[in-house]
Amino acid sequence: MGKHSSAVTKSNNNRRPVYLTAVGLLVLSLGAVFVVRSFGSSSGADGFLGGGSCDDPTQIQLHTTPEMQPQLESAAKALSTKKDSNAPCYQFTITAVPSATDAKDIASGSDNRPDLWVPDSSLWVAQADDGQSVPTVAVPSIATSPLVLVGRSENFANTSSWLGAFEGGVQPALLDPLTTSAGALTLLSIGQERAKTSTTNNQVAAVMVPIAQRLGSMPKPYIDPTGLFGRAGQDNSDVVVPASEQSFVKFQEEHPDVQLKAVVPQTGTLVLDYPIAVTAKSDNAAITEAAKALAEEMLSDGLSQARDDAGFRDPLLSPLAGGRGVGDITQLTKPTAAAVQKALLDWTRLSLSAHSIAVIDVSGSMNQKVGDKTRMQLTIDAAAKGLKLFPDNAALGLWSFSTKIGPYGADFRELVPISKLTQAQRNKMLTSLKAQKAIPNGGTGLFDTAIAAVKAVRSNYDSSAVNAVLLFTDGKNDDPGSPTLQQTIQTLEGLRDPARPVRIIALGMGPDVDGTELRQLAQATGGQAYVARNPTDLQQVFIDALQSR
């Protein structure tokens, strides 16, 4: 969304046509400004920048999230009518800028830094750290809007929690957490509600990893809730959209026939809180006073109806009039700046695509049974299910390994080369997986395979993806002709390149697996190892591995 400004000036009514012609052109040429001053001063002047108290107005650049701009314009107009000769005079330039854009500009020291900033959520304030200071919040909130879930009634079978609402066959359509408050607050709500639930890390991962992979694979992330609301309202749609109550209320007013409802999970929700932050590099005292004066008008009785009409609640979260929105809500605990940072970093990592080789152990011990299935069958099942977690833009290949099964006596062989997960590539991998059989008396040629797989991924390195080797095994290296563990670790460490990392994600299974050996191999590449003593837990271990990328 581009920046947008609009100009409003106050002038003597009987000279209005002249000023709208001459001054209006000047305003358009210089940029949009609000001249907010004390009228009725001792000089009795009532003109554009006229009067004793407006000879030298305080110039203020104010950026605001786009949906709040009309409200701030109204507050500025109301402030301009104050009859107080001692009140200071302010000249505002009010520009609409997405909150994440402002946070990035402020943090980078851009020339676009404003003096005052009204993001839609205070979570962006900590993200606007320029290395020297974090913007100071002058007014904690001038309006609020709770995060809600929007969809058709039939898609809300489970509203016990945010995580529960994302299960059961629905398609959560998250706005981009890296650039929108609604998206970021969705991730944070799932984290904050865990203080009220018994949800485990594994349960969260099982839901969120596929969502992150699916949304991360899109050419463009979702940033506008309006289009998503339209999709969610279609007949038989399974789309649910986390969004602000304000955006839903405005959509509902403009599309009264769409069959949508908004709900808040029983655990509670987080809130868009619209603070005013001081981002000026100098004259902070005057700028802070301007923020407080503007906020006083925003919170006045005269503007409360307009705020409610626009779908915003007051800072106390009073329900909207007329039964609109979701009524009374329970708030989740506000996350810390560290929690915000972690949630955004985790999403960035989880949503990255993959460039990987899945390497499957086919040694003789994989024939051992666990219940009514062999370890080989359980591994194939887990890998097949895991394949569904990867989006179409991921690139995967498939190897198998045991002793002396490859060309020239190698301990590995390529089954499917690394390629994008088109339907044809998925079919090749599934067909090859299902055809694998444990080799009677075959040994576990783990060390040579680990080195070769890392080299293979590096030779085709993709800088836009997570480059990794997914190594499935039920044992430890028992190839007498291979390097020692220490030699293997040294070789892997020698291959390590921080600018082009290729990590081993080792997935061990069964009682015979050597967890220490796997951890050492993985750590030599910056990766991690996971062990499922009961191979039936392998699917969850696979989810854990995807989280660790």
C-alpha positions as CSV (number, residue, x, y, z in Angstrom):
1,M,0.0,0.0,0.0
2,G,1.5,3.3,-0.9
3,K,1.7,6.4,1.2
4,H,-1.3,8.8,1.2
5,S,-1.8,12.2,2.6
6,S,-4.7,14.6,2.6
7,A,-4.8,18.3,3.3
8,V,-7.0,20.3,5.6
9,T,-6.5,23.9,6.5
10,K,-8.5,26.4,8.5
11,S,-9.1,29.8,7.1
12,N,-11.5,32.8,7.4
13,N,-14.8,31.7,6.0
14,N,-15.4,34.9,4.0
15,R,-12.1,34.5,2.2
16,R,-12.5,30.7,1.7
17,P,-12.7,30.6,-2.1
18,V,-9.5,32.7,-2.4
19,Y,-7.6,30.5,-0.1
20,L,-8.8,27.2,-1.5
21,T,-7.5,28.4,-4.9
22,A,-4.2,30.0,-4.0
23,V,-3.2,28.3,-0.8
24,G,-4.7,25.0,-1.9
25,L,-2.3,24.8,-4.8
26,L,0.6,25.7,-2.5
27,V,-0.4,22.9,-0.1
28,L,-0.7,20.4,-2.9
29,S,2.8,21.4,-4.2
30,L,4.5,21.1,-0.8
31,G,2.6,18.1,0.6
32,A,-0.4,17.6,2.8
33,V,-0.6,19.5,6.1
34,F,-2.9,20.1,9.0
35,V,-2.5,23.6,10.4
36,V,-3.8,23.1,14.0
37,R,-3.7,26.3,16.0
38,S,-5.4,28.3,18.7
39,F,-8.1,30.4,17.2
40,G,-9.6,33.3,19.1
41,S,-6.2,34.6,20.2
42,S,-5.7,38.0,21.7
43,S,-5.1,39.4,18.2
44,G,-8.5,38.1,17.1
45,A,-6.9,36.7,13.9
46,D,-8.7,33.7,12.3
47,G,-6.7,33.2,9.2
48,F,-4.2,30.7,7.7
49,L,-1.2,30.7,10.1
50,G,-2.4,34.0,11.3
51,G,-2.6,35.4,14.8
52,G,-0.1,35.8,17.6
53,S,0.1,32.2,18.7
54,C,0.6,30.8,15.2
55,D,3.5,33.0,14.0
56,D,5.9,30.1,14.5
57,P,4.0,26.8,14.6
58,T,5.7,23.5,15.7
59,Q,6.1,21.5,12.5
60,I,5.1,17.8,13.0
61,Q,5.4,15.0,10.6
62,L,2.9,12.3,11.7
63,H,2.6,8.8,10.1
64,T,-0.3,6.6,10.8
65,T,-1.7,3.2,9.8
66,P,-4.0,3.9,6.9
67,E,-7.3,2.9,8.6
68,M,-6.6,5.4,11.4
69,Q,-5.9,8.4,9.1
70,P,-9.6,9.7,8.9
71,Q,-9.9,9.6,12.7
72,L,-6.7,11.6,13.2
73,E,-7.9,14.1,10.6
74,S,-11.1,14.6,12.6
75,A,-9.1,15.0,15.8
76,A,-6.8,17.6,14.1
77,K,-9.9,19.5,12.8
78,A,-11.4,19.5,16.3
79,L,-8.2,20.6,17.8
80,S,-8.0,23.6,15.4
81,T,-11.3,25.0,16.8
82,K,-10.1,25.3,20.4
83,K,-10.6,28.8,21.8
84,D,-7.5,29.0,24.0
85,S,-5.1,31.8,23.4
86,N,-2.4,30.1,25.4
87,A,-2.6,26.8,23.6
88,P,0.4,26.0,21.4
89,C,0.2,25.9,17.6
90,Y,1.0,22.8,15.6
91,Q,1.4,22.3,11.9
92,F,0.9,18.6,11.1
93,T,1.7,16.7,8.0
94,I,-0.3,13.4,8.3
95,T,0.6,10.6,6.0
96,A,-0.7,7.0,5.9
97,V,2.0,4.4,5.9
98,P,1.7,0.7,6.8
99,S,3.0,0.1,10.3
100,A,5.7,-2.5,9.3
101,T,7.0,-0.1,6.7
102,D,7.4,2.7,9.3
103,A,9.1,0.3,11.8
104,K,11.6,-0.7,9.1
105,D,12.3,2.9,8.1
106,I,12.8,4.1,11.6
107,A,15.0,1.1,12.5
108,S,17.2,1.7,9.4
109,G,17.6,5.4,10.0
110,S,15.7,6.3,6.9
111,D,15.0,9.9,6.0
112,N,11.3,8.9,6.0
113,R,11.3,8.9,9.8
114,P,8.3,10.9,11.2
115,D,8.1,12.9,14.4
116,L,5.0,11.1,15.6
117,W,3.9,7.6,14.7
118,V,0.6,5.9,15.2
119,P,1.1,2.2,14.3
120,D,-1.9,-0.2,14.6
121,S,-0.1,-2.2,17.3
122,S,2.5,-1.4,19.9
123,L,4.3,-4.6,18.9
124,W,5.9,-2.6,16.0
125,V,7.4,-0.1,18.5
126,A,10.1,-2.5,19.7
127,Q,10.8,-3.4,16.0
128,A,11.7,0.2,15.3
129,D,14.9,0.1,17.3
130,D,17.6,2.0,15.3
131,G,20.4,0.8,17.5
132,Q,20.4,3.9,19.6
133,S,16.9,4.2,21.0
134,V,13.4,2.7,20.8
135,P,10.6,5.2,20.1
136,T,8.9,6.5,23.3
137,V,5.2,5.8,23.7
138,A,3.6,9.1,24.6
139,V,0.0,7.8,24.6
140,P,-0.5,4.0,25.1
141,S,-3.7,3.9,23.1
142,I,-6.1,6.1,21.2
143,A,-8.3,3.2,20.0
144,T,-8.5,-0.5,20.1
145,S,-9.6,-3.4,18.0
146,P,-9.4,-7.1,19.1
147,L,-8.1,-9.8,16.9
148,V,-11.0,-12.1,15.8
149,L,-11.5,-15.1,13.6
150,V,-13.8,-14.6,10.6
151,G,-15.5,-17.4,8.6
152,R,-18.7,-19.2,8.0
153,S,-20.5,-20.6,11.0
154,E,-19.9,-24.2,10.0
155,N,-16.1,-23.6,10.3
156,F,-16.2,-22.9,14.0
157,A,-16.8,-26.3,15.4
158,N,-13.9,-25.8,17.9
159,T,-13.5,-22.3,19.4
160,S,-11.9,-23.5,22.6
161,S,-8.5,-22.1,21.5
162,W,-6.8,-20.4,18.6
163,L,-4.9,-23.6,17.9
164,G,-8.1,-25.7,18.1
165,A,-9.8,-23.4,15.7
166,F,-7.1,-24.1,13.1
167,E,-7.7,-27.8,13.2
168,G,-10.5,-30.0,11.9
169,G,-10.2,-29.4,8.1
170,V,-10.4,-25.6,8.0
171,Q,-7.9,-23.6,6.0
172,P,-6.5,-20.8,8.1
173,A,-5.6,-17.8,5.9
174,L,-3.1,-15.8,7.9
175,L,-2.2,-12.3,6.9
176,D,1.6,-11.9,6.6
177,P,3.0,-12.0,10.2
178,L,6.1,-10.1,9.1
179,T,4.2,-7.1,7.7
180,T,0.7,-7.0,9.3
181,S,-0.3,-6.8,12.9
182,A,-3.2,-9.2,12.5
183,G,-0.8,-11.9,11.2
184,A,1.8,-11.3,14.0
185,L,-0.9,-11.2,16.7
186,T,-2.3,-14.5,15.4
187,L,1.1,-16.2,16.1
188,L,1.4,-14.5,19.4
189,S,-2.1,-15.5,20.5
190,I,-1.3,-19.1,19.9
191,G,1.8,-18.6,22.1
192,Q,0.1,-16.6,24.8
193,E,-2.9,-18.9,25.2
194,R,-0.6,-21.7,26.2
195,A,-0.6,-20.3,29.8
196,K,-4.3,-21.4,29.9
197,T,-4.0,-24.8,28.1
198,S,-2.0,-28.0,28.3
199,T,-0.9,-27.7,24.7
200,T,2.5,-29.1,24.0
201,N,5.2,-27.9,21.6
202,N,4.5,-30.9,19.5
203,Q,0.8,-30.1,19.2
204,V,1.6,-26.5,18.2
205,A,4.1,-27.7,15.6
206,A,1.8,-30.2,14.1
207,V,-0.7,-27.4,13.3
208,M,1.7,-24.5,12.5
209,V,4.4,-26.2,10.5
210,P,2.1,-27.1,7.6
211,I,0.4,-23.6,7.7
212,A,3.8,-21.9,7.6
213,Q,5.0,-24.1,4.7
214,R,1.8,-23.5,2.7
215,L,1.7,-19.8,3.2
216,G,5.4,-19.3,2.9
217,S,5.3,-20.9,-0.6
218,M,3.0,-18.3,-2.0
219,P,4.5,-15.8,-4.4
220,K,3.0,-13.0,-2.5
221,P,1.8,-13.2,1.2
222,Y,-1.7,-12.0,2.2
223,I,-1.7,-8.4,3.3
224,D,-5.3,-7.3,2.7
225,P,-8.1,-9.0,4.7
226,T,-10.9,-7.8,2.3
227,G,-10.1,-10.3,-0.4
228,L,-9.8,-13.1,2.2
229,F,-13.2,-12.2,3.7
230,G,-14.7,-12.6,0.2
231,R,-13.2,-16.0,-0.1
232,A,-14.2,-17.0,3.4
233,G,-17.8,-16.0,2.6
234,Q,-18.3,-18.2,-0.5
235,D,-20.5,-21.2,-0.3
236,N,-18.8,-24.3,1.1
237,S,-15.6,-22.3,1.9
238,D,-13.4,-23.7,4.6
239,V,-11.3,-20.5,4.9
240,V,-11.0,-18.8,8.3
241,V,-9.3,-15.4,8.5
242,P,-7.7,-14.0,11.7
243,A,-8.2,-10.2,11.4
244,S,-9.1,-7.1,13.4
245,E,-12.6,-6.7,14.5
246,Q,-12.6,-3.2,12.8
247,S,-11.7,-4.6,9.4
248,F,-14.5,-7.2,9.7
249,V,-17.1,-4.7,10.8
250,K,-16.3,-2.4,7.9
251,F,-16.5,-5.3,5.5
252,Q,-19.8,-6.5,6.9
253,E,-21.3,-3.0,6.5
254,E,-20.2,-2.9,2.9
255,H,-21.3,-6.5,2.2
256,P,-24.3,-7.1,4.4
257,D,-25.4,-10.3,2.4
258,V,-22.1,-12.2,2.9
259,Q,-22.6,-15.1,5.4
260,L,-19.7,-14.5,7.8
261,K,-19.4,-14.3,11.5
262,A,-16.6,-13.2,13.8
263,V,-15.6,-15.2,17.0
264,V,-13.0,-15.0,19.7
265,P,-11.7,-18.3,21.1
266,Q,-12.5,-19.0,24.6
267,T,-8.9,-18.6,25.7
268,G,-9.1,-14.9,24.8
269,T,-7.4,-12.7,22.3
270,L,-4.8,-10.0,21.7
271,V,-5.6,-6.4,20.7
272,L,-4.5,-3.8,18.2
273,D,-3.9,-0.9,20.5
274,Y,-3.0,2.1,18.3
275,P,-0.4,3.9,20.5
276,I,1.2,7.3,19.7
277,A,5.0,7.0,19.7
278,V,7.5,9.9,19.6
279,T,10.0,9.2,16.8
280,A,11.5,12.7,16.5
281,K,15.2,13.0,16.9
282,S,14.9,16.4,18.6
283,D,12.4,18.7,20.4
284,N,10.8,15.7,22.0
285,A,9.1,17.6,24.7
286,A,7.1,19.7,22.3
287,I,6.4,16.7,20.1
288,T,5.1,14.8,23.1
289,E,2.8,17.6,24.1
290,A,1.4,17.6,20.5
291,A,0.8,13.8,20.8
292,K,-1.1,14.3,24.0
293,A,-3.2,17.2,22.6
294,L,-4.1,15.1,19.6
295,A,-5.0,12.1,21.8
296,E,-7.2,14.2,24.0
297,E,-9.3,15.1,21.0
298,M,-9.3,11.5,19.8
299,L,-10.7,10.4,23.1
300,S,-13.2,13.2,23.6
301,D,-16.9,12.7,23.7
302,G,-17.2,14.7,20.5
303,L,-15.3,12.1,18.5
304,S,-16.4,8.9,20.3
305,Q,-19.4,8.3,17.9
306,A,-17.2,8.8,14.8
307,R,-14.7,6.3,16.3
308,D,-17.4,3.8,17.0
309,D,-18.9,4.3,13.5
310,A,-15.5,3.5,12.0
311,G,-15.4,0.2,13.9
312,F,-12.8,1.1,16.6
313,R,-13.3,0.5,20.3
314,D,-12.1,2.9,22.9
315,P,-8.9,2.1,24.9
316,L,-10.9,0.3,27.5
317,L,-12.2,-2.2,24.9
318,S,-15.8,-1.2,25.4
319,P,-18.0,-3.2,22.9
320,L,-19.1,-1.5,19.7
321,A,-22.6,-0.1,19.7
322,G,-25.5,-1.8,18.0
323,G,-24.4,-5.3,18.7
324,R,-21.6,-5.1,16.1
325,G,-18.5,-7.1,16.4
326,V,-17.9,-9.7,19.1
327,G,-19.0,-7.9,22.2
328,D,-17.2,-8.4,25.5
329,I,-13.8,-10.2,25.2
330,T,-11.2,-11.7,27.4
331,Q,-7.7,-10.4,26.8
332,L,-4.6,-12.7,26.6
333,T,-1.5,-11.4,28.4
334,K,0.3,-8.9,26.3
335,P,3.5,-10.5,24.9
336,T,7.0,-9.2,25.7
337,A,9.2,-7.6,23.1
338,A,11.3,-10.8,23.2
339,A,8.3,-13.0,22.6
340,V,7.4,-10.8,19.6
341,Q,10.9,-11.1,18.2
342,K,11.0,-14.9,18.7
343,A,7.5,-15.4,17.1
344,L,8.5,-13.5,14.0
345,L,11.9,-15.2,13.7
346,D,10.3,-18.6,14.1
347,W,7.8,-17.8,11.4
348,T,10.5,-16.7,9.0
349,R,12.4,-19.9,9.6
350,L,9.3,-22.2,9.3
351,S,8.0,-20.6,6.2
352,L,11.2,-20.9,4.2
353,S,11.1,-23.5,1.5
354,A,13.4,-26.5,1.5
355,H,16.2,-27.8,-0.7
356,S,16.9,-31.2,0.8
357,I,17.7,-34.9,0.3
358,A,15.8,-37.4,2.4
359,V,18.1,-40.3,3.1
360,I,16.5,-43.6,4.2
361,D,18.2,-46.4,6.0
362,V,17.6,-49.7,4.3
363,S,19.9,-51.9,6.4
364,G,18.9,-55.3,7.6
365,S,17.8,-54.1,11.1
366,M,15.0,-52.1,9.4
367,N,13.2,-55.4,9.0
368,Q,12.6,-55.7,12.7
369,K,8.9,-55.5,13.6
370,V,7.3,-53.0,15.9
371,G,3.8,-54.2,16.5
372,D,2.4,-55.4,13.1
373,K,4.8,-53.3,11.0
374,T,8.5,-53.3,10.4
375,R,10.7,-50.3,11.1
376,M,11.1,-50.0,7.3
377,Q,7.3,-49.7,6.8
378,L,7.0,-47.2,9.7
379,T,9.8,-45.1,8.2
380,I,8.1,-45.1,4.8
381,D,4.8,-44.1,6.3
382,A,6.3,-41.2,8.2
383,A,8.3,-40.0,5.2
384,A,5.2,-40.2,3.0
385,K,3.2,-38.2,5.5
386,G,6.1,-35.8,5.9
387,L,6.3,-35.2,2.2
388,K,2.8,-33.7,2.4
389,L,4.1,-31.0,4.7
390,F,6.3,-29.6,2.0
391,P,4.9,-27.0,-0.4
392,D,5.2,-27.2,-4.2
393,N,8.1,-24.8,-4.3
394,A,10.2,-27.0,-2.1
395,A,12.9,-29.1,-3.8
396,L,13.5,-32.6,-2.5
397,G,15.4,-35.7,-3.6
398,L,15.5,-39.3,-2.2
399,W,18.5,-41.6,-1.4
400,S,18.7,-44.9,0.4
401,F,21.7,-46.2,2.2
402,S,23.2,-49.4,3.5
403,T,26.7,-51.0,3.0
404,K,27.9,-51.4,-0.5
405,I,24.6,-50.8,-2.3
406,G,25.6,-48.0,-4.7
407,P,27.8,-47.6,-7.7
408,Y,31.4,-48.6,-7.2
409,G,30.6,-50.1,-3.8
410,A,29.3,-46.9,-2.3
411,D,27.1,-47.1,0.9
412,F,24.3,-45.0,-0.8
413,R,22.4,-44.7,-4.0
414,E,20.3,-41.9,-5.5
415,L,16.7,-42.9,-6.0
416,V,15.2,-39.6,-7.1
417,P,17.3,-36.5,-7.9
418,I,16.6,-33.2,-6.1
419,S,13.8,-31.3,-8.0
420,K,10.9,-29.0,-7.3
421,L,7.9,-30.8,-5.9
422,T,5.7,-30.9,-8.9
423,Q,3.0,-33.6,-8.9
424,A,5.3,-35.7,-11.0
425,Q,8.2,-35.3,-8.5
426,R,5.9,-36.2,-5.6
427,N,4.7,-39.3,-7.5
428,K,8.3,-40.4,-8.2
429,M,9.3,-40.0,-4.5
430,L,6.2,-41.8,-3.2
431,T,6.7,-44.7,-5.7
432,S,10.4,-45.0,-4.8
433,L,9.6,-44.8,-1.1
434,K,7.1,-47.6,-1.2
435,A,9.4,-49.8,-3.2
436,Q,12.1,-49.8,-0.6
437,K,12.9,-53.0,1.2
438,A,15.3,-53.6,4.0
439,I,18.4,-55.5,2.7
440,P,19.0,-58.7,4.6
441,N,22.3,-58.6,6.5
442,G,22.9,-55.1,5.1
443,G,25.0,-52.8,7.4
444,T,24.5,-49.2,8.3
445,G,26.9,-47.2,6.2
446,L,26.1,-44.0,8.0
447,F,29.3,-42.0,7.9
448,D,30.1,-42.1,4.2
449,T,26.5,-41.4,3.4
450,A,26.3,-38.4,5.7
451,I,29.4,-36.8,4.0
452,A,28.2,-37.6,0.5
453,A,24.7,-36.2,1.1
454,V,26.0,-32.9,2.5
455,K,28.3,-32.6,-0.6
456,A,25.4,-33.3,-2.9
457,V,23.1,-30.7,-1.4
458,R,26.0,-28.1,-1.5
459,S,26.7,-28.8,-5.1
460,N,23.1,-27.6,-5.9
461,Y,22.8,-24.9,-3.2
462,D,19.7,-22.8,-3.1
463,S,20.3,-19.5,-1.3
464,S,16.5,-18.9,-1.0
465,A,15.8,-22.1,0.9
466,V,16.8,-24.2,3.9
467,N,19.4,-26.6,2.6
468,A,19.5,-29.8,4.6
469,V,19.9,-33.5,4.7
470,L,17.0,-35.4,6.4
471,L,18.7,-38.6,7.6
472,F,16.5,-41.5,8.7
473,T,18.2,-44.4,10.5
474,D,17.5,-47.0,13.2
475,G,21.1,-47.8,14.1
476,K,24.7,-46.6,14.2
477,N,27.5,-46.9,11.7
478,D,28.8,-50.4,11.4
479,D,30.7,-50.2,8.1
480,P,34.3,-51.3,8.9
481,G,35.6,-49.6,5.7
482,S,34.3,-46.2,6.5
483,P,36.0,-43.3,8.3
484,T,35.9,-43.2,12.1
485,L,33.4,-41.0,13.9
486,Q,36.1,-38.4,14.6
487,Q,37.3,-38.4,11.0
488,T,33.7,-38.0,9.8
489,I,33.1,-35.1,12.2
490,Q,36.3,-33.4,11.0
491,T,35.3,-33.8,7.4
492,L,31.8,-32.4,8.0
493,E,33.2,-29.4,10.0
494,G,35.6,-28.8,7.1
495,L,32.6,-28.7,4.7
496,R,30.8,-26.2,6.9
497,D,30.3,-22.7,5.3
498,P,28.3,-20.2,7.4
499,A,27.4,-18.3,4.1
500,R,26.1,-21.6,2.5
501,P,25.0,-23.8,5.4
502,V,23.9,-27.4,4.8
503,R,22.6,-29.0,7.9
504,I,22.1,-32.6,8.8
505,I,18.7,-33.2,10.5
506,A,19.0,-36.7,11.9
507,L,15.9,-38.7,12.7
508,G,16.8,-41.8,14.7
509,M,14.3,-44.5,15.6
510,G,14.1,-47.6,17.8
511,P,16.1,-48.8,20.8
512,D,19.3,-49.5,18.9
513,V,19.9,-46.1,17.5
514,D,23.0,-44.3,18.8
515,G,21.7,-40.9,19.8
516,T,25.1,-39.6,20.8
517,E,26.6,-40.5,17.4
518,L,23.7,-38.8,15.6
519,R,23.9,-35.7,17.6
520,Q,27.7,-35.4,16.9
521,L,27.1,-35.8,13.2
522,A,24.3,-33.2,13.1
523,Q,26.1,-30.7,15.3
524,A,29.2,-30.8,13.1
525,T,26.9,-29.2,10.4
526,G,25.0,-26.9,12.7
527,G,22.0,-29.3,12.6
528,Q,20.1,-31.3,15.2
529,A,19.3,-34.9,15.9
530,Y,16.0,-36.3,17.1
531,V,15.4,-39.8,18.5
532,A,12.1,-41.7,18.6
533,R,12.7,-44.7,20.8
534,N,9.3,-46.0,19.7
535,P,9.2,-45.8,15.9
536,T,5.5,-45.1,16.0
537,D,6.5,-41.6,17.3
538,L,8.5,-41.0,14.1
539,Q,5.8,-38.7,12.5
540,Q,6.1,-36.3,15.4
541,V,9.9,-36.4,15.3
542,F,9.6,-35.5,11.6
543,I,7.5,-32.4,12.6
544,D,10.2,-31.5,15.2
545,A,12.9,-31.8,12.6
546,L,11.1,-29.4,10.3
547,Q,10.9,-26.9,13.2
548,S,14.7,-27.1,13.8
549,R,15.7,-26.0,10.3
